[in-house]
Amino acid sequence: MTRLLLIPPDTRPPTLDHPAGLARMTGTEVRVPPPGALPDFFTPGNTATLREWLLDQVQAADVLVVCLETLTLGGMIPARRVSDPLEDVLARLAVLREVRALNPELRIYACGVIVRVAHDNDPHEEKPYYGAWGRELRAYSTAFDRHARHGEGERAALDEARAALPPDILADWLGTRERNRALHLAALDLLAEGTLTHLCLTLDDTTSYGLAAFDRRMLETRADDLGVWARLDIYPGADEVPCTLIARALRPEPVRAWVRYSGALGAGAELIYEDRPAGELVRAHLRAAGCRVADTLSEADFVLAVNTPGTRQASWQPDFAVVDTPHRNLPAFVDDLRDDLAAGRAVSLADIAYPNGAERRLWTLLQALPLANLAGYAAWNTAGNTLGSAVAFGKLAPLVRNRAAQLEALFARMVDDALYQAFARAEVRARLDNPSPIDLGAQRAEAEAHLREIITPRIRALWERHFAHTGLRLDLGEAHLAWPRLFTGVFPLEVRA
């Protein structure tokens, strides 16, 4: 039995329970740090406890999947907020050399997140001042990168953007970015020396222009110098990367995926939170998981079915201008999936037509299919989050040893991504009194009560319609919210014989 240690970005179900569940469905033993060592929203985890736990566990482990921000800065969100000096961060990173020395056979798969330039003025997930200065910081980010790429013709815009910001705020914000970039440069050195087996450096909520793109180019240049591209991926993603690395670690041999889009031009669809079209994003996520695009259906190990928007993602559905357009054909897409399943192919579905939840029209059409026969399903958060999950499901499909764990992982995604994100979340919001998307405050308890009332019967109905025939049993806990906002729900469930 493979023994895997997982240090996740945080403790939300998609970032902790989901990757752990993917590993467990293959019969892998998964160990995670004690709760007090991991972050809680923007409260950092305990890096000293993480170090002790890792040193204690490593000699009995085969694989370590580790988020560098959690290991060194207390979590993916705290890494954007805390002021820990670089020397402390690099000292914490050095534990990876120690664990490799203690267990030379250990394979270490690491991920780091290039600091995002958040699209929303959120003072909790970013520096507290971002709530007041987010717009100006985004303008500076774009102007800086345009100047870096295009030269002095962009100088006036950069000077204007800099003048609009208090110097101390800009200096602090840039200092955080520079520290985290130095962490990633140090991780590239660990990769070059052989301490790391594979490294993913990903861009969270990125755009074509901005400081994240600037950082990406700097890291790519260093990768060129070190000659490490065979064991490195730099691409848009974040929360889903533990799933990606688990798939790579547990099935290291090359795997090919036949990519089936919902429209003939799906590969060219534009995405809101990524800096490239859908087809290039798919290729990036496949490579990160150790997969390639198959040239023919017959040579494919699994089908990656991707529901893309007609031409571009949109935030609100239904959108008949750029998403649900004649550029694709959802009924024909579902017909193809039916044929794939009937032929016994492993099919993993990634729904990226809209960010932050399933497309409602497609979900309705999917009810005609035997959903329990899917190898995987995902439709959560960004297109990158969704693709990473779906690819991991598909790659690991032949390794499934625990059918209950596999159905639990599959069903959990359908509950969260479709039943909650696409439907129930808006219904809960409509029952509240103009709730803040950032902090529900005193309305949290009311929101959770509405959530349980709305979604619990739907979860049971979905199970009865599509999964009860498997002979397995669903144990369902009380739904609640991960954080004081509607963005992330928690739906405790267990599937067992």
FENBELHU-V672071 format. One record per residue. RES is the residue in three letters. SS is DSSP state (hx for helix, st for strand, lp for the rest). PHI is phi in radians with two decimals (999 if undefined). OMEGA is omega in degrees with one decimal (NA if undefined). Layout:
BEGIN
res=RES ss=SS phi=PHI omega=OMEGA
res=RES ss=SS phi=PHI omega=OMEGA
END
This chain:
BEGIN
res=MET ss=lp phi=999 omega=175.9
res=THR ss=lp phi=-1.27 omega=178.9
res=ARG ss=st phi=-1.97 omega=-172.4
res=LEU ss=st phi=-2.10 omega=172.7
res=LEU ss=st phi=-1.75 omega=-177.5
res=LEU ss=st phi=-2.20 omega=171.5
res=ILE ss=st phi=-1.97 omega=-169.7
res=PRO ss=lp phi=-1.50 omega=176.4
res=PRO ss=lp phi=-1.11 omega=177.7
res=ASP ss=lp phi=-2.92 omega=-171.5
res=THR ss=lp phi=-1.86 omega=175.4
res=ARG ss=lp phi=-1.13 omega=179.9
res=PRO ss=lp phi=-0.93 omega=-178.5
res=PRO ss=lp phi=-1.19 omega=-175.9
res=THR ss=lp phi=-1.74 omega=179.2
res=LEU ss=lp phi=-2.06 omega=-176.3
res=ASP ss=hx phi=-1.13 omega=-175.7
res=HIS ss=hx phi=-1.13 omega=178.4
res=PRO ss=hx phi=-1.10 omega=177.5
res=ALA ss=hx phi=-1.09 omega=178.6
res=GLY ss=hx phi=-1.14 omega=177.3
res=LEU ss=hx phi=-1.07 omega=178.5
res=ALA ss=hx phi=-1.20 omega=-176.2
res=ARG ss=hx phi=-1.16 omega=-179.9
res=MET ss=lp phi=-1.18 omega=176.7
res=THR ss=lp phi=-1.58 omega=-176.9
res=GLY ss=lp phi=1.54 omega=179.5
res=THR ss=lp phi=-1.30 omega=172.8
res=GLU ss=st phi=-1.47 omega=-176.7
res=VAL ss=st phi=-1.99 omega=175.1
res=ARG ss=st phi=-2.14 omega=178.7
res=VAL ss=st phi=-2.17 omega=-179.0
res=PRO ss=lp phi=-1.10 omega=176.0
res=PRO ss=lp phi=-1.10 omega=-174.5
res=PRO ss=hx phi=-0.93 omega=-177.7
res=GLY ss=hx phi=-1.16 omega=179.6
res=ALA ss=hx phi=-1.48 omega=-174.9
res=LEU ss=lp phi=-1.79 omega=-176.5
res=PRO ss=lp phi=-1.23 omega=173.3
res=ASP ss=st phi=-2.17 omega=-174.8
res=PHE ss=lp phi=1.00 omega=-179.3
res=PHE ss=lp phi=-1.66 omega=175.0
res=THR ss=st phi=-1.44 omega=-174.9
res=PRO ss=lp phi=-1.17 omega=169.1
res=GLY ss=lp phi=-1.26 omega=-178.0
res=ASN ss=lp phi=-1.69 omega=-175.7
res=THR ss=hx phi=-1.18 omega=177.6
res=ALA ss=hx phi=-1.17 omega=177.2
res=THR ss=hx phi=-1.14 omega=176.9
res=LEU ss=hx phi=-1.04 omega=178.6
res=ARG ss=hx phi=-1.08 omega=-179.4
res=GLU ss=hx phi=-1.09 omega=-179.9
res=TRP ss=hx phi=-1.09 omega=-177.5
res=LEU ss=hx phi=-1.12 omega=179.8
res=LEU ss=hx phi=-1.13 omega=-180.0
res=ASP ss=hx phi=-1.30 omega=-172.7
res=GLN ss=hx phi=-1.62 omega=-161.8
res=VAL ss=hx phi=-1.20 omega=-174.4
res=GLN ss=hx phi=-1.21 omega=178.5
res=ALA ss=hx phi=-1.79 omega=-174.7
res=ALA ss=lp phi=-1.94 omega=175.0
res=ASP ss=lp phi=-1.81 omega=-174.1
res=VAL ss=st phi=-2.38 omega=170.1
res=LEU ss=st phi=-2.13 omega=171.4
res=VAL ss=st phi=-1.94 omega=-168.9
res=VAL ss=st phi=-2.36 omega=169.7
res=CYS ss=st phi=-1.48 omega=-175.7
res=LEU ss=hx phi=-1.09 omega=-179.6
res=GLU ss=hx phi=-1.16 omega=177.2
res=THR ss=hx phi=-1.18 omega=-178.6
res=LEU ss=hx phi=-1.08 omega=-170.2
res=THR ss=hx phi=-1.92 omega=-174.9
res=LEU ss=hx phi=-2.27 omega=174.7
res=GLY ss=lp phi=1.58 omega=177.7
res=GLY ss=lp phi=2.49 omega=-177.5
res=MET ss=lp phi=-1.16 omega=177.5
res=ILE ss=lp phi=-1.31 omega=176.2
res=PRO ss=hx phi=-0.96 omega=-179.7
res=ALA ss=hx phi=-1.07 omega=177.7
res=ARG ss=hx phi=-1.57 omega=-171.3
res=ARG ss=lp phi=-2.13 omega=-172.7
res=VAL ss=lp phi=-1.35 omega=-176.4
res=SER ss=lp phi=-1.96 omega=-179.8
res=ASP ss=lp phi=-0.99 omega=-179.4
res=PRO ss=lp phi=-1.23 omega=-176.2
res=LEU ss=hx phi=-1.04 omega=-178.0
res=GLU ss=hx phi=-1.08 omega=176.3
res=ASP ss=hx phi=-1.20 omega=-179.7
res=VAL ss=hx phi=-1.09 omega=-178.6
res=LEU ss=hx phi=-1.20 omega=175.9
res=ALA ss=hx phi=-1.13 omega=177.3
res=ARG ss=hx phi=-1.20 omega=178.5
res=LEU ss=hx phi=-1.10 omega=-175.4
res=ALA ss=lp phi=-1.11 omega=177.7
res=VAL ss=hx phi=-1.06 omega=178.4
res=LEU ss=hx phi=-1.16 omega=173.4
res=ARG ss=hx phi=-1.19 omega=179.5
res=GLU ss=hx phi=-1.12 omega=-177.2
res=VAL ss=hx phi=-1.20 omega=176.4
res=ARG ss=hx phi=-1.16 omega=177.5
res=ALA ss=hx phi=-1.16 omega=179.2
res=LEU ss=hx phi=-1.23 omega=-178.6
res=ASN ss=lp phi=-2.41 omega=-175.5
res=PRO ss=lp phi=-1.07 omega=-180.0
res=GLU ss=lp phi=-1.52 omega=-178.7
res=LEU ss=lp phi=-1.13 omega=173.7
res=ARG ss=st phi=-1.76 omega=-174.7
res=ILE ss=st phi=-1.93 omega=177.3
res=TYR ss=st phi=-1.95 omega=-172.6
res=ALA ss=st phi=-2.06 omega=175.0
res=CYS ss=st phi=-2.38 omega=174.5
res=GLY ss=st phi=-2.38 omega=-176.2
res=VAL ss=st phi=-2.01 omega=174.5
res=ILE ss=st phi=-1.05 omega=-172.0
res=VAL ss=lp phi=-0.99 omega=-176.9
res=ARG ss=lp phi=-1.37 omega=166.0
res=VAL ss=lp phi=-1.93 omega=-168.3
res=ALA ss=lp phi=-1.07 omega=179.1
res=HIS ss=lp phi=-1.30 omega=-177.5
res=ASP ss=lp phi=-1.93 omega=-178.8
res=ASN ss=lp phi=-1.48 omega=-174.0
res=ASP ss=lp phi=-1.67 omega=-179.0
res=PRO ss=lp phi=-1.46 omega=-179.2
res=HIS ss=lp phi=-1.70 omega=178.3
res=GLU ss=lp phi=-1.47 omega=177.6
res=GLU ss=lp phi=-2.06 omega=172.4
res=LYS ss=lp phi=-0.99 omega=-177.5
res=PRO ss=lp phi=-0.94 omega=-178.5
res=TYR ss=lp phi=-1.32 omega=-178.3
res=TYR ss=hx phi=-1.15 omega=177.9
res=GLY ss=hx phi=-1.07 omega=-179.1
res=ALA ss=hx phi=-1.67 omega=-171.2
res=TRP ss=hx phi=-2.10 omega=-177.4
res=GLY ss=hx phi=-1.02 omega=-178.5
res=ARG ss=hx phi=-1.06 omega=-178.7
res=GLU ss=hx phi=-1.21 omega=178.3
res=LEU ss=hx phi=-1.19 omega=176.1
res=ARG ss=hx phi=-1.12 omega=179.0
res=ALA ss=hx phi=-1.10 omega=177.2
res=TYR ss=hx phi=-1.11 omega=-179.5
res=SER ss=hx phi=-0.99 omega=-179.3
res=THR ss=hx phi=-1.15 omega=-177.8
res=ALA ss=hx phi=-1.12 omega=-179.8
res=PHE ss=hx phi=-1.09 omega=-176.7
res=ASP ss=hx phi=-1.24 omega=177.0
res=ARG ss=hx phi=-1.10 omega=177.8
res=HIS ss=hx phi=-1.15 omega=179.7
res=ALA ss=hx phi=-1.10 omega=-176.9
res=ARG ss=hx phi=-1.54 omega=-168.3
res=HIS ss=hx phi=-1.94 omega=171.8
res=GLY ss=hx phi=1.54 omega=-167.0
res=GLU ss=hx phi=-1.16 omega=174.8
res=GLY ss=hx phi=-1.11 omega=179.1
res=GLU ss=hx phi=-1.77 omega=-175.1
res=ARG ss=hx phi=-1.08 omega=-176.1
res=ALA ss=hx phi=-1.08 omega=179.0
res=ALA ss=hx phi=-1.13 omega=178.1
res=LEU ss=hx phi=-1.17 omega=178.9
res=ASP ss=hx phi=-1.09 omega=178.9
res=GLU ss=hx phi=-1.14 omega=-179.9
res=ALA ss=hx phi=-1.15 omega=179.1
res=ARG ss=hx phi=-1.17 omega=-178.4
res=ALA ss=hx phi=-1.17 omega=-178.0
res=ALA ss=lp phi=-1.37 omega=-175.0
res=LEU ss=lp phi=-2.00 omega=170.7
res=PRO ss=lp phi=-1.05 omega=-175.5
res=PRO ss=hx phi=-1.02 omega=-177.7
res=ASP ss=hx phi=-1.21 omega=178.4
res=ILE ss=hx phi=-1.19 omega=179.6
res=LEU ss=hx phi=-1.09 omega=-179.0
res=ALA ss=hx phi=-1.12 omega=179.6
res=ASP ss=hx phi=-1.16 omega=-177.8
res=TRP ss=hx phi=-1.10 omega=179.6
res=LEU ss=hx phi=-1.21 omega=178.5
res=GLY ss=hx phi=-1.10 omega=176.7
res=THR ss=hx phi=-1.09 omega=178.8
res=ARG ss=hx phi=-1.07 omega=-176.9
res=GLU ss=hx phi=-1.14 omega=177.5
res=ARG ss=hx phi=-1.11 omega=-178.4
res=ASN ss=hx phi=-1.21 omega=174.4
res=ARG ss=hx phi=-1.12 omega=177.4
res=ALA ss=hx phi=-1.10 omega=174.4
res=LEU ss=hx phi=-1.03 omega=-178.1
res=HIS ss=hx phi=-1.24 omega=174.6
res=LEU ss=hx phi=-1.12 omega=177.0
res=ALA ss=hx phi=-1.16 omega=177.0
res=ALA ss=hx phi=-1.13 omega=175.3
res=LEU ss=hx phi=-1.07 omega=175.9
res=ASP ss=hx phi=-1.12 omega=176.9
res=LEU ss=hx phi=-1.08 omega=177.5
res=LEU ss=hx phi=-1.15 omega=-177.8
res=ALA ss=hx phi=-1.11 omega=-177.2
res=GLU ss=hx phi=-1.45 omega=177.0
res=GLY ss=lp phi=1.69 omega=177.2
res=THR ss=lp phi=-1.13 omega=177.9
res=LEU ss=lp phi=-1.64 omega=175.8
res=THR ss=lp phi=-1.43 omega=178.5
res=HIS ss=st phi=-2.66 omega=-178.6
res=LEU ss=st phi=-2.34 omega=171.3
res=CYS ss=st phi=-2.01 omega=172.6
res=LEU ss=st phi=-1.96 omega=-169.3
res=THR ss=st phi=-2.06 omega=-179.3
res=LEU ss=st phi=-1.90 omega=-177.1
res=ASP ss=lp phi=-1.66 omega=177.0
res=ASP ss=lp phi=0.86 omega=-173.4
res=THR ss=lp phi=-1.65 omega=178.5
res=THR ss=lp phi=-2.43 omega=-177.6
res=SER ss=lp phi=-1.12 omega=178.2
res=TYR ss=lp phi=-2.04 omega=176.1
res=GLY ss=lp phi=2.66 omega=-178.1
res=LEU ss=hx phi=-1.15 omega=176.5
res=ALA ss=hx phi=-1.12 omega=177.0
res=ALA ss=hx phi=-1.14 omega=176.8
res=PHE ss=hx phi=-1.09 omega=178.2
res=ASP ss=hx phi=-1.07 omega=179.3
res=ARG ss=hx phi=-0.98 omega=-179.0
res=ARG ss=hx phi=-1.13 omega=178.1
res=MET ss=hx phi=-1.14 omega=179.5
res=LEU ss=hx phi=-1.19 omega=177.8
res=GLU ss=hx phi=-1.11 omega=178.0
res=THR ss=hx phi=-1.11 omega=178.1
res=ARG ss=hx phi=-1.14 omega=177.0
res=ALA ss=hx phi=-1.11 omega=174.7
res=ASP ss=hx phi=-1.02 omega=-178.0
res=ASP ss=hx phi=-1.10 omega=-176.5
res=LEU ss=hx phi=-1.49 omega=-179.4
res=GLY ss=lp phi=1.16 omega=-172.9
res=VAL ss=lp phi=-1.97 omega=-172.4
res=TRP ss=hx phi=-1.11 omega=179.5
res=ALA ss=hx phi=-1.14 omega=-177.7
res=ARG ss=hx phi=-2.14 omega=-174.7
res=LEU ss=st phi=-2.38 omega=170.3
res=ASP ss=st phi=-2.34 omega=175.4
res=ILE ss=st phi=-2.22 omega=-170.5
res=TYR ss=st phi=-2.92 omega=179.9
res=PRO ss=st phi=-1.27 omega=179.0
res=GLY ss=lp phi=2.99 omega=176.5
res=ALA ss=lp phi=-3.04 omega=-169.5
res=ASP ss=lp phi=-1.09 omega=-174.1
res=GLU ss=lp phi=-1.51 omega=-170.3
res=VAL ss=hx phi=-1.08 omega=173.8
res=PRO ss=hx phi=-0.98 omega=175.5
res=CYS ss=hx phi=-1.08 omega=-179.5
res=THR ss=hx phi=-1.04 omega=-176.7
res=LEU ss=hx phi=-1.25 omega=175.0
res=ILE ss=hx phi=-1.10 omega=177.4
res=ALA ss=hx phi=-1.08 omega=178.9
res=ARG ss=hx phi=-1.14 omega=-176.1
res=ALA ss=hx phi=-1.24 omega=-174.0
res=LEU ss=hx phi=-1.44 omega=176.0
res=ARG ss=lp phi=-2.34 omega=-171.4
res=PRO ss=lp phi=-1.25 omega=-178.2
res=GLU ss=lp phi=-1.23 omega=-178.9
res=PRO ss=lp phi=-1.11 omega=-179.2
res=VAL ss=st phi=-2.33 omega=180.0
res=ARG ss=st phi=-2.03 omega=-178.6
res=ALA ss=st phi=-2.08 omega=170.9
res=TRP ss=st phi=-1.52 omega=-176.6
res=VAL ss=st phi=-1.67 omega=-179.6
res=ARG ss=st phi=-1.98 omega=-179.8
res=TYR ss=st phi=-1.63 omega=178.6
res=SER ss=lp phi=-1.33 omega=176.0
res=GLY ss=lp phi=-2.43 omega=-177.5
res=ALA ss=lp phi=-1.07 omega=-179.7
res=LEU ss=lp phi=-1.82 omega=-174.8
res=GLY ss=hx phi=-1.03 omega=-178.6
res=ALA ss=hx phi=-1.08 omega=-179.3
res=GLY ss=hx phi=-1.63 omega=-177.2
res=ALA ss=lp phi=-1.10 omega=179.7
res=GLU ss=st phi=-1.56 omega=-175.2
res=LEU ss=lp phi=-2.12 omega=-174.1
res=ILE ss=lp phi=-1.35 omega=-170.6
res=TYR ss=lp phi=-1.88 omega=178.9
res=GLU ss=lp phi=-2.27 omega=-174.1
res=ASP ss=lp phi=-1.72 omega=-176.8
res=ARG ss=lp phi=-2.62 omega=-179.8
res=PRO ss=lp phi=-1.23 omega=-172.5
res=ALA ss=hx phi=-1.01 omega=-177.2
res=GLY ss=hx phi=-1.09 omega=178.0
res=GLU ss=hx phi=-1.24 omega=175.8
res=LEU ss=hx phi=-1.15 omega=176.7
res=VAL ss=hx phi=-1.03 omega=179.8
res=ARG ss=hx phi=-1.05 omega=179.9
res=ALA ss=hx phi=-1.13 omega=-179.0
res=HIS ss=hx phi=-1.23 omega=175.5
res=LEU ss=hx phi=-1.11 omega=-179.4
res=ARG ss=hx phi=-1.09 omega=-177.8
res=ALA ss=hx phi=-1.04 omega=179.6
res=ALA ss=lp phi=-1.53 omega=-178.3
res=GLY ss=lp phi=1.46 omega=-179.5
res=CYS ss=st phi=-2.16 omega=174.9
res=ARG ss=st phi=-2.36 omega=175.7
res=VAL ss=st phi=-1.36 omega=178.2
res=ALA ss=lp phi=-1.33 omega=177.3
res=ASP ss=lp phi=-1.38 omega=179.5
res=THR ss=lp phi=-2.40 omega=177.8
res=LEU ss=lp phi=-1.11 omega=-175.5
res=SER ss=lp phi=-1.15 omega=-178.4
res=GLU ss=lp phi=-1.58 omega=-174.0
res=ALA ss=lp phi=-1.37 omega=173.3
res=ASP ss=lp phi=-1.46 omega=174.9
res=PHE ss=st phi=-2.73 omega=176.6
res=VAL ss=st phi=-1.75 omega=171.5
res=LEU ss=st phi=-1.75 omega=-179.7
res=ALA ss=st phi=-1.59 omega=-173.3
res=VAL ss=st phi=-2.09 omega=174.2
res=ASN ss=st phi=-1.51 omega=-179.5
res=THR ss=lp phi=-1.72 omega=172.1
res=PRO ss=lp phi=-1.22 omega=178.6
res=GLY ss=lp phi=-0.96 omega=177.3
res=THR ss=lp phi=-2.28 omega=-176.5
res=ARG ss=st phi=-2.76 omega=174.6
res=GLN ss=lp phi=-1.08 omega=172.5
res=ALA ss=lp phi=-2.39 omega=-173.9
res=SER ss=lp phi=-1.40 omega=-174.1
res=TRP ss=lp phi=-2.11 omega=179.4
res=GLN ss=lp phi=-2.10 omega=2.8
res=PRO ss=lp phi=-1.38 omega=174.4
res=ASP ss=lp phi=-2.09 omega=-176.8
res=PHE ss=lp phi=-1.72 omega=-179.9
res=ALA ss=lp phi=-1.60 omega=-174.9
res=VAL ss=lp phi=-2.25 omega=-177.3
res=VAL ss=lp phi=-1.80 omega=-176.6
res=ASP ss=lp phi=-1.59 omega=-173.5
res=THR ss=lp phi=-2.22 omega=176.7
res=PRO ss=lp phi=-1.17 omega=177.9
res=HIS ss=lp phi=-1.28 omega=178.3
res=ARG ss=lp phi=-2.58 omega=-177.5
res=ASN ss=lp phi=-2.45 omega=-175.9
res=LEU ss=hx phi=-1.13 omega=177.2
res=PRO ss=hx phi=-1.04 omega=178.1
res=ALA ss=hx phi=-1.16 omega=176.3
res=PHE ss=hx phi=-1.03 omega=179.5
res=VAL ss=hx phi=-1.16 omega=175.5
res=ASP ss=hx phi=-1.00 omega=179.7
res=ASP ss=hx phi=-1.12 omega=178.1
res=LEU ss=hx phi=-1.12 omega=177.4
res=ARG ss=hx phi=-1.04 omega=179.4
res=ASP ss=hx phi=-1.12 omega=178.6
res=ASP ss=hx phi=-1.06 omega=-179.4
res=LEU ss=hx phi=-1.15 omega=179.3
res=ALA ss=hx phi=-1.11 omega=178.7
res=ALA ss=lp phi=-1.42 omega=178.3
res=GLY ss=lp phi=1.44 omega=178.9
res=ARG ss=lp phi=-1.37 omega=172.7
res=ALA ss=lp phi=-1.34 omega=-176.1
res=VAL ss=st phi=-2.12 omega=174.5
res=SER ss=st phi=-2.07 omega=-171.9
res=LEU ss=st phi=-1.81 omega=174.9
res=ALA ss=st phi=-1.97 omega=-179.4
res=ASP ss=st phi=-1.76 omega=-177.3
res=ILE ss=lp phi=-2.06 omega=180.0
res=ALA ss=lp phi=-1.09 omega=176.1
res=TYR ss=lp phi=-2.18 omega=170.7
res=PRO ss=lp phi=-1.31 omega=172.5
res=ASN ss=lp phi=1.14 omega=172.5
res=GLY ss=lp phi=2.35 omega=-178.1
res=ALA ss=lp phi=-1.17 omega=170.8
res=GLU ss=lp phi=-1.31 omega=-173.6
res=ARG ss=hx phi=-1.10 omega=-179.7
res=ARG ss=hx phi=-1.11 omega=179.2
res=LEU ss=hx phi=-1.13 omega=-179.9
res=TRP ss=hx phi=-1.02 omega=178.1
res=THR ss=hx phi=-1.12 omega=179.0
res=LEU ss=hx phi=-1.15 omega=-177.8
res=LEU ss=hx phi=-1.18 omega=-178.2
res=GLN ss=lp phi=-1.10 omega=177.8
res=ALA ss=lp phi=-1.42 omega=-178.6
res=LEU ss=lp phi=-1.73 omega=173.5
res=PRO ss=lp phi=-1.37 omega=-169.7
res=LEU ss=hx phi=-1.07 omega=178.9
res=ALA ss=hx phi=-1.17 omega=179.7
res=ASN ss=hx phi=-1.51 omega=176.4
res=LEU ss=lp phi=-1.15 omega=173.1
res=ALA ss=lp phi=-1.32 omega=-179.3
res=GLY ss=st phi=-2.89 omega=178.3
res=TYR ss=st phi=-2.70 omega=175.4
res=ALA ss=st phi=-2.76 omega=177.8
res=ALA ss=lp phi=-2.77 omega=-170.9
res=TRP ss=lp phi=-1.90 omega=173.2
res=ASN ss=lp phi=0.93 omega=-175.6
res=THR ss=lp phi=-1.36 omega=174.6
res=ALA ss=hx phi=-1.03 omega=178.4
res=GLY ss=hx phi=-1.12 omega=177.7
res=ASN ss=hx phi=-1.00 omega=-179.2
res=THR ss=hx phi=-1.10 omega=-176.9
res=LEU ss=hx phi=-1.12 omega=179.9
res=GLY ss=hx phi=-1.04 omega=178.1
res=SER ss=hx phi=-1.13 omega=-176.4
res=ALA ss=hx phi=-1.11 omega=178.6
res=VAL ss=hx phi=-1.11 omega=179.4
res=ALA ss=hx phi=-1.09 omega=175.2
res=PHE ss=hx phi=-0.93 omega=-175.9
res=GLY ss=hx phi=-1.14 omega=-178.1
res=LYS ss=hx phi=-1.15 omega=-175.4
res=LEU ss=hx phi=-1.47 omega=-173.7
res=ALA ss=hx phi=-0.89 omega=-178.1
res=PRO ss=hx phi=-1.22 omega=-177.0
res=LEU ss=hx phi=-1.60 omega=-175.4
res=VAL ss=lp phi=-1.08 omega=176.1
res=ARG ss=lp phi=-2.02 omega=-177.0
res=ASN ss=lp phi=-2.14 omega=-176.3
res=ARG ss=hx phi=-1.10 omega=179.1
res=ALA ss=hx phi=-1.11 omega=179.7
res=ALA ss=hx phi=-1.17 omega=179.1
res=GLN ss=hx phi=-1.16 omega=178.5
res=LEU ss=hx phi=-1.17 omega=176.9
res=GLU ss=hx phi=-1.11 omega=178.6
res=ALA ss=hx phi=-1.13 omega=180.0
res=LEU ss=hx phi=-1.15 omega=-177.9
res=PHE ss=hx phi=-1.13 omega=180.0
res=ALA ss=hx phi=-1.06 omega=178.5
res=ARG ss=hx phi=-1.19 omega=179.4
res=MET ss=hx phi=-1.14 omega=178.5
res=VAL ss=hx phi=-1.10 omega=-175.7
res=ASP ss=hx phi=-1.28 omega=-169.6
res=ASP ss=hx phi=-1.32 omega=-178.4
res=ALA ss=hx phi=-1.75 omega=-174.4
res=LEU ss=hx phi=-1.07 omega=-178.3
res=TYR ss=hx phi=-1.55 omega=-171.3
res=GLN ss=hx phi=-1.10 omega=-175.2
res=ALA ss=hx phi=-1.48 omega=-173.6
res=PHE ss=hx phi=-2.21 omega=-167.6
res=ALA ss=hx phi=-1.18 omega=-176.1
res=ARG ss=hx phi=-1.05 omega=179.1
res=ALA ss=hx phi=-1.15 omega=178.9
res=GLU ss=hx phi=-1.20 omega=176.0
res=VAL ss=hx phi=-1.11 omega=-179.5
res=ARG ss=hx phi=-1.04 omega=-178.0
res=ALA ss=hx phi=-1.15 omega=179.8
res=ARG ss=hx phi=-1.48 omega=-177.8
res=LEU ss=lp phi=-1.66 omega=-177.7
res=ASP ss=lp phi=-1.65 omega=176.4
res=ASN ss=lp phi=0.80 omega=-174.3
res=PRO ss=lp phi=-1.24 omega=174.2
res=SER ss=lp phi=-1.28 omega=176.5
res=PRO ss=lp phi=-1.24 omega=-175.9
res=ILE ss=lp phi=-1.69 omega=-175.5
res=ASP ss=lp phi=-2.68 omega=-179.4
res=LEU ss=lp phi=-1.27 omega=179.6
res=GLY ss=hx phi=1.02 omega=-175.7
res=ALA ss=hx phi=-1.21 omega=-179.2
res=GLN ss=hx phi=-1.51 omega=-175.9
res=ARG ss=hx phi=-1.07 omega=-177.9
res=ALA ss=hx phi=-1.08 omega=177.9
res=GLU ss=hx phi=-1.11 omega=179.1
res=ALA ss=hx phi=-1.07 omega=-178.6
res=GLU ss=hx phi=-1.20 omega=176.1
res=ALA ss=hx phi=-1.13 omega=176.7
res=HIS ss=hx phi=-1.09 omega=-179.8
res=LEU ss=hx phi=-1.02 omega=-179.4
res=ARG ss=hx phi=-1.10 omega=-179.8
res=GLU ss=hx phi=-1.12 omega=-174.7
res=ILE ss=hx phi=-1.35 omega=-165.8
res=ILE ss=hx phi=-1.62 omega=-175.0
res=THR ss=hx phi=-1.01 omega=178.4
res=PRO ss=hx phi=-1.14 omega=179.1
res=ARG ss=hx phi=-1.25 omega=176.6
res=ILE ss=hx phi=-1.08 omega=-179.2
res=ARG ss=hx phi=-1.13 omega=179.6
res=ALA ss=hx phi=-1.15 omega=178.1
res=LEU ss=hx phi=-1.09 omega=178.8
res=TRP ss=hx phi=-1.09 omega=-177.2
res=GLU ss=hx phi=-1.10 omega=-176.3
res=ARG ss=hx phi=-1.30 omega=-169.0
res=HIS ss=hx phi=-2.04 omega=-171.1
res=PHE ss=lp phi=-2.20 omega=-175.2
res=ALA ss=hx phi=-1.07 omega=-178.0
res=HIS ss=hx phi=-1.17 omega=-179.3
res=THR ss=hx phi=-1.25 omega=-177.7
res=GLY ss=lp phi=1.44 omega=177.6
res=LEU ss=lp phi=-1.62 omega=-174.4
res=ARG ss=st phi=-2.02 omega=176.8
res=LEU ss=st phi=-1.82 omega=170.7
res=ASP ss=st phi=-1.84 omega=-171.8
res=LEU ss=st phi=-2.07 omega=175.6
res=GLY ss=lp phi=-1.64 omega=-177.2
res=GLU ss=lp phi=-1.54 omega=177.5
res=ALA ss=lp phi=-1.15 omega=175.2
res=HIS ss=st phi=-2.74 omega=-178.1
res=LEU ss=st phi=-1.83 omega=179.6
res=ALA ss=lp phi=-1.20 omega=-178.3
res=TRP ss=lp phi=-2.30 omega=-178.3
res=PRO ss=lp phi=-1.33 omega=178.7
res=ARG ss=lp phi=-2.76 omega=-175.6
res=LEU ss=lp phi=-1.42 omega=-169.8
res=PHE ss=lp phi=-1.08 omega=-174.7
res=THR ss=lp phi=-2.20 omega=175.0
res=GLY ss=st phi=-1.64 omega=176.0
res=VAL ss=st phi=-2.15 omega=-175.1
res=PHE ss=lp phi=-2.22 omega=-176.1
res=PRO ss=lp phi=-1.11 omega=177.8
res=LEU ss=st phi=-2.64 omega=176.4
res=GLU ss=st phi=-2.41 omega=175.6
res=VAL ss=st phi=-1.88 omega=-178.4
res=ARG ss=st phi=-2.61 omega=-178.6
res=ALA ss=lp phi=-1.23 omega=NA
END
